Amino acid sequence: MIDKQKVYNLLGRHIGFCESSFSGMDPDPENEFWLPMIEELSKDIDETIAFMDELDQTEFEYTLEILDELIEKTQSHKLLEAIRRIGTEKNINKTYFENSIERASCLFDD
């Protein structure tokens, strides 16, 4: 079971750093955001899909930063297809979004 509150806290903190800091980046995004997010969102694919459906456009866009690692860890075609659907519904920047999906689709072992 994913800890939705933890994920929302991680997202909020990361978005706050990125949108308000001079450099536009979290001081240690890998350890402070990416790794804990991957850990939580890889626990249960169905819960992760439902959670991503709940996110607003900005929150969803920031989760795309970990898409490659999340797909590589879960090896879930179902998750990638759901992310494709959700991103389309949320009108994510088409070029950025399609590039993210294409990169992630190359990470399946099969």
Order of alpha helices (4+ residues) and beta strands (2+ residues): alpha-alpha-alpha-alpha-alpha-alpha-alpha
